[in-house]
Amino acid sequence: MKKAKKFFYLFFFILFVIYLYSQEKCYPKFGDIFGLSNLPLQTYGFFIAMAFLFGAIFLKDELNRLYLTGKIKPIKRKKESKIEHIFNLFFSFFIGYQLFYIVNGNYDIFVSNPQIILSFHLDEKFHKICFYLSGGISFAVVSYFLNKKNKPNDKENVTPPELVGTLLGVTIVSGILGAKLFYLFETEISWQNLISFGGLTFYGGLICGTLGVIIFAKKNKISIPHIADAFAPILMLSYSIGRVACQVSGDGCWGIENTNEKPSFLPNWIWHSQYINGSSSGTNFLENAYYVWPTPIYESILCFIIFLFLWSIRKKIKIGGLLFSIYLILNGIERFFIEKIRVNEELIFSLTQGQIIAIFLFLTGSLLSIYLLKKNRNVIY
């Protein structure tokens, strides 16, 4: 996608976000924004999807640049492995199964609780389950014949831009698993917390998502330093949009009480919030008690600025891995200081878990930068 077009879409998306911030209340369901209460879409899920969408757009552009400059080579891979083929069939079956469940008089249940589609509704009557199964089997059969031309043993050269979908798939799966695991460690380990759409810890997603991409890159002989550099600005952009999801849905990621007097030149929404109508149960307490720092707004702004900075310098840096090192440093600094006004439990030395990991990221990025600069001291910038 052309540079101007990408930023054009991003500009209007930002205007939409600013409008939502200015309303000074939360919208747990996306339809509430437009007065449509029967839309089965949660705001949190919508903005997470936007984070991945914009991430994919910019990642494809960067991978194409690295490919054209020879820093990342095409790889030999199967068009569709047997595992991928089985997964696609299962996914098609799952979509058909859930769609038949929804159209069988369960739309209102789905709207009120979208997470219901994560179950197979085995507590229903036998004839209804058979109906759902017919939908799943129908979708799987159609998927099989549509993909029949892609023989599992046919190999092809795949260029890096064509790997965007696969890379995002690896990142999403490993990242969400890591984010969920870290969230469960922080809260209560339960099945309900595991399957909920919310409850994701950023650092868990970052660590496990990075490991997933490294394993994929190593397996396919892709330059790990350069693939890491490609992801560096994308991670900041996606995280920035992800924090919009937290703020607009009111999922509980707010700051401590803000009793300071607001400067006259600042709007109310950027200074404090009560998270009215938020999805977290704690918002009921906030609405009747006090104002807090809207930390997701601050992180969405700061991380977007870091994204613009990393995106602007990426072509000037010739050492593979250095851009990712800078990302680790800036990410660590941003999160360390934002934690000072967030509601989080202090663990050791008056530091929260987020601050401890932020220090680790800062030190890792700093040491890696020093190592790369010394190793490549003859490289011309």
C-alpha positions in Angstrom: 0.0 0.0 0.0 1.3 3.5 -0.9 2.8 5.5 1.9 0.2 8.4 1.6 -2.7 5.9 1.6 -1.6 4.1 4.7 -1.2 7.3 6.7 -4.4 8.7 5.2 -6.4 5.8 6.8 -4.4 6.1 10.0 -5.2 9.8 10.2 -8.9 9.3 10.0 -8.7 6.4 12.5 -6.9 8.8 14.9 -9.7 11.4 14.5 -12.2 8.7 15.4 -10.3 7.8 18.5 -10.0 11.4 19.6 -13.7 11.8 19.2 -14.3 8.7 21.4 -11.9 10.1 24.0 -13.6 13.4 24.1 -17.0 11.8 25.0 -15.5 11.0 28.5 -17.3 7.7 28.8 -16.8 4.1 27.9 -18.4 2.0 25.2 -18.0 -1.8 26.1 -20.1 -2.7 23.0 -19.1 -1.2 19.6 -22.8 -0.7 18.7 -23.2 1.7 21.6 -21.1 4.3 19.9 -23.7 4.6 17.2 -26.8 3.8 19.3 -27.0 0.3 17.9 -27.4 -2.0 20.8 -27.9 -5.2 18.8 -24.5 -5.4 17.2 -22.6 -8.6 18.5 -19.2 -6.8 18.6 -17.3 -5.7 21.7 -15.3 -2.5 21.4 -12.2 -4.1 23.0 -12.2 -6.8 20.3 -12.8 -4.2 17.5 -9.8 -2.1 18.4 -7.5 -5.2 19.0 -8.5 -6.2 15.4 -7.6 -2.7 14.2 -4.3 -3.0 15.9 -3.5 -6.2 14.0 -4.9 -4.7 10.7 -2.8 -1.6 10.8 0.1 -3.7 12.0 -0.2 -6.0 9.0 -0.4 -3.0 6.5 2.8 -1.4 7.8 4.6 -4.7 8.3 3.9 -5.7 4.7 5.4 -2.4 3.5 8.5 -2.8 5.6 9.1 -6.5 4.7 8.8 -5.5 1.0 11.4 -2.8 1.6 13.8 -5.2 3.3 13.2 -7.7 0.5 14.0 -5.2 -2.3 17.2 -4.2 -0.5 18.3 -7.8 -0.2 18.2 -8.0 3.6 15.6 -10.7 3.7 15.5 -13.5 1.1 12.6 -15.5 -0.3 12.1 -18.9 1.4 11.2 -22.3 0.0 8.0 -23.7 1.6 5.1 -25.8 0.9 2.0 -24.0 -0.4 -0.1 -25.6 2.4 1.2 -28.2 4.8 -0.9 -31.1 6.0 -1.2 -29.4 9.4 -2.3 -26.2 7.8 -4.8 -28.1 5.7 -6.2 -29.8 8.8 -6.3 -26.5 10.7 -8.2 -24.8 7.8 -10.7 -27.6 7.7 -11.3 -27.4 11.5 -11.6 -23.6 11.3 -14.2 -23.8 8.6 -16.1 -26.4 10.6 -16.0 -24.2 13.7 -17.3 -21.2 11.7 -20.1 -23.2 10.2 -21.0 -24.8 13.5 -21.2 -21.4 15.3 -23.1 -19.7 12.5 -25.8 -22.3 12.5 -26.0 -21.9 16.3 -26.5 -18.2 15.9 -29.2 -18.4 13.2 -31.1 -21.0 15.2 -32.7 -18.4 17.4 -29.6 -17.6 19.5 -28.7 -14.2 18.0 -29.8 -12.3 21.1 -27.7 -14.6 23.4 -24.7 -14.0 21.1 -25.2 -10.2 21.2 -25.4 -10.2 25.0 -22.4 -12.6 25.4 -20.2 -13.0 22.3 -17.9 -15.4 24.3 -20.6 -18.0 23.9 -19.2 -18.9 20.5 -16.1 -20.3 22.3 -18.2 -23.3 23.4 -19.8 -26.1 21.5 -23.2 -25.8 23.3 -23.2 -29.5 24.2 -25.9 -28.9 26.9 -28.5 -28.3 24.2 -31.0 -30.8 22.8 -29.6 -33.6 20.5 -31.4 -32.5 17.4 -30.1 -28.9 17.8 -26.5 -30.2 18.1 -27.0 -32.2 15.0 -28.2 -29.1 13.2 -25.0 -27.2 14.3 -22.9 -30.2 13.2 -24.5 -30.1 9.7 -23.4 -26.4 9.4 -19.9 -27.2 10.5 -19.6 -30.2 8.1 -21.0 -28.2 5.2 -18.5 -25.4 5.7 -15.6 -27.9 6.0 -16.6 -29.7 2.8 -16.8 -26.4 0.9 -13.4 -25.4 2.2 -11.9 -28.7 1.2 -13.0 -28.4 -2.4 -12.0 -24.7 -2.7 -8.5 -25.6 -1.5 -8.2 -28.9 -3.4 -6.0 -27.3 -6.1 -3.3 -26.4 -3.4 -1.5 -29.8 -3.2 0.4 -30.2 0.1 3.6 -31.3 -1.7 3.8 -28.4 -4.2 6.7 -26.1 -3.1 7.1 -22.5 -4.1 9.3 -19.5 -3.4 7.6 -17.2 -1.0 8.7 -13.6 -0.7 8.7 -11.8 2.7 5.7 -9.6 1.9 3.7 -12.8 1.2 4.6 -14.0 4.7 2.7 -11.3 6.5 -0.3 -13.4 7.1 1.8 -16.3 8.4 4.0 -14.1 10.6 0.9 -12.3 12.1 -0.7 -15.7 12.7 2.4 -16.9 14.6 2.6 -13.6 16.5 -1.1 -13.6 17.4 -1.3 -17.2 18.6 2.0 -17.1 20.6 1.4 -13.6 21.8 -2.2 -14.2 23.0 -1.1 -17.4 24.8 1.7 -15.5 26.5 -0.5 -12.6 27.4 -3.1 -14.9 28.9 -0.5 -16.9 30.9 1.0 -13.7 32.4 -2.6 -12.4 33.1 -3.5 -15.7 34.9 -0.3 -15.5 37.0 -1.2 -11.9 38.0 -4.9 -12.8 38.9 -6.7 -16.0 39.4 -6.2 -19.2 37.3 -9.6 -20.1 36.1 -11.3 -21.4 33.0 -13.4 -18.2 32.8 -10.3 -16.0 32.8 -8.7 -18.2 30.2 -11.4 -17.9 27.6 -12.5 -14.3 28.2 -11.8 -11.8 25.4 -10.2 -9.4 27.9 -7.5 -10.0 30.4 -4.3 -9.8 28.4 -0.9 -8.8 29.8 1.2 -6.8 27.3 4.6 -8.1 28.4 3.5 -11.7 28.3 2.3 -11.1 24.7 5.6 -9.4 23.8 7.9 -12.1 25.2 6.0 -15.1 23.8 5.1 -13.4 20.5 8.8 -12.5 20.0 9.8 -16.1 20.8 7.3 -17.4 18.3 8.6 -15.2 15.5 12.2 -16.1 16.3 11.4 -19.8 16.1 9.6 -19.3 12.8 12.4 -17.2 11.4 15.1 -19.7 12.5 13.1 -22.6 11.1 12.7 -20.9 7.7 16.3 -19.4 7.6 15.1 -15.8 7.7 17.4 -13.2 9.1 16.3 -12.8 12.8 17.9 -9.3 13.3 16.2 -7.9 10.2 12.8 -9.5 11.0 13.1 -8.1 14.5 13.7 -4.6 13.0 10.7 -5.0 10.8 8.5 -5.7 13.8 10.0 -2.9 16.0 7.8 0.1 14.8 4.9 -2.2 14.2 4.8 -3.4 17.8 4.6 0.2 19.0 1.8 1.1 16.6 -0.2 -2.0 17.5 0.3 -1.5 21.2 -0.8 2.1 20.9 -4.1 1.0 19.2 -4.4 -1.7 21.8 -4.4 0.8 24.6 -7.2 2.6 22.8 -9.2 -0.6 23.3 -8.5 -0.5 27.1 -9.6 3.1 27.4 -12.7 3.0 25.3 -14.0 -0.2 26.7 -13.0 0.7 30.3 -11.5 -2.7 31.0 -9.7 -1.7 34.2 -6.3 -0.5 33.1 -6.6 2.9 34.7 -4.3 4.9 36.9 -4.3 6.0 40.5 -6.5 8.8 41.8 -5.8 12.2 40.3 -6.5 15.0 42.8 -4.3 17.6 41.0 -5.9 20.7 39.6 -6.3 20.5 35.8 -4.4 23.1 33.7 -6.8 25.3 31.9 -5.4 24.5 28.5 -6.0 20.8 28.7 -9.4 19.1 28.0 -11.0 17.0 30.8 -10.6 13.7 29.0 -6.8 13.9 28.9 -6.5 14.9 32.6 -8.8 12.5 34.5 -11.6 10.0 34.0 -14.2 8.1 35.9 -14.6 5.4 33.2 -18.4 5.8 33.1 -20.1 2.7 31.8 -16.9 0.7 31.6 -16.8 -3.0 31.1 -14.8 -3.6 34.3 -16.8 -4.1 37.5 -14.5 -1.6 39.2 -15.9 1.2 37.1 -19.1 1.3 39.3 -16.9 2.2 42.2 -15.1 4.9 40.2 -18.3 6.5 38.9 -19.4 7.2 42.4 -16.0 7.9 44.0 -13.2 9.8 42.3 -11.3 10.6 39.1 -8.2 8.7 38.1 -5.4 9.2 35.6 -6.4 7.8 32.1 -3.2 6.0 31.7 -4.3 4.1 28.5 -4.7 7.5 26.8 -1.1 8.5 27.8 0.3 5.2 26.5 -1.6 5.3 23.2 -0.1 8.8 22.6 3.4 8.0 23.8 3.6 4.7 21.9 2.3 6.3 18.7 5.0 9.0 19.0 7.6 6.2 19.4 6.2 4.4 16.4 6.6 7.6 14.3 10.2 8.0 15.5 11.1 4.3 14.8 9.4 4.5 11.4 11.3 7.7 10.4 14.8 6.3 11.3 14.4 2.7 10.0 16.0 3.4 6.6 18.9 5.2 8.2 20.0 2.3 10.4 22.3 -0.2 8.6 23.0 -2.6 11.4 20.5 -5.5 11.7 18.9 -5.7 15.1 19.8 -2.1 16.2 16.3 -0.7 15.5 14.8 -3.5 17.7 17.3 -2.6 20.4 16.2 1.0 20.3 12.6 -0.2 20.5 13.4 -2.2 23.7 15.0 0.9 25.3 12.2 3.3 24.5 9.5 0.7 25.4 11.2 0.1 28.7 11.4 3.9 29.5 7.8 4.5 28.5 6.4 1.7 30.6 8.6 2.3 33.6 7.3 5.9 34.1 3.7 5.2 33.2 3.7 2.5 35.9 4.2 5.2 38.5 0.6 6.4 38.1 -1.0 3.0 37.3 -2.9 0.8 39.7 -0.6 -2.1 40.2 0.8 -4.0 43.2 4.4 -3.3 44.2 6.5 -6.4 44.4 10.1 -5.6 45.5 12.0 -2.4 46.1 8.7 -0.5 45.6 8.6 -1.7 42.0 5.7 -3.2 40.1 5.9 -6.2 37.9 5.6 -3.9 34.9 8.5 -1.8 36.1 10.7 -4.8 36.7 10.1 -6.1 33.2 10.6 -2.5 31.8 14.0 -2.3 33.5 14.9 -5.7 32.0 13.9 -4.5 28.5 15.8 -1.3 28.9 19.0 -3.1 30.0 18.6 -5.7 27.3 18.2 -3.1 24.6 21.1 -1.0 25.9 23.5 -4.0 26.1 22.4 -5.3 22.7 22.9 -1.8 21.2 26.4 -1.6 22.6 27.2 -5.1 21.3 25.9 -4.4 17.8 27.7 -1.0 17.6 31.0 -2.5 18.7 30.6 -5.5 16.4 29.7 -3.3 13.4 31.9 -0.2 14.2 33.0 0.1 10.5 29.4 0.3 9.2 28.7 3.7 7.6 25.4 5.2 8.8 
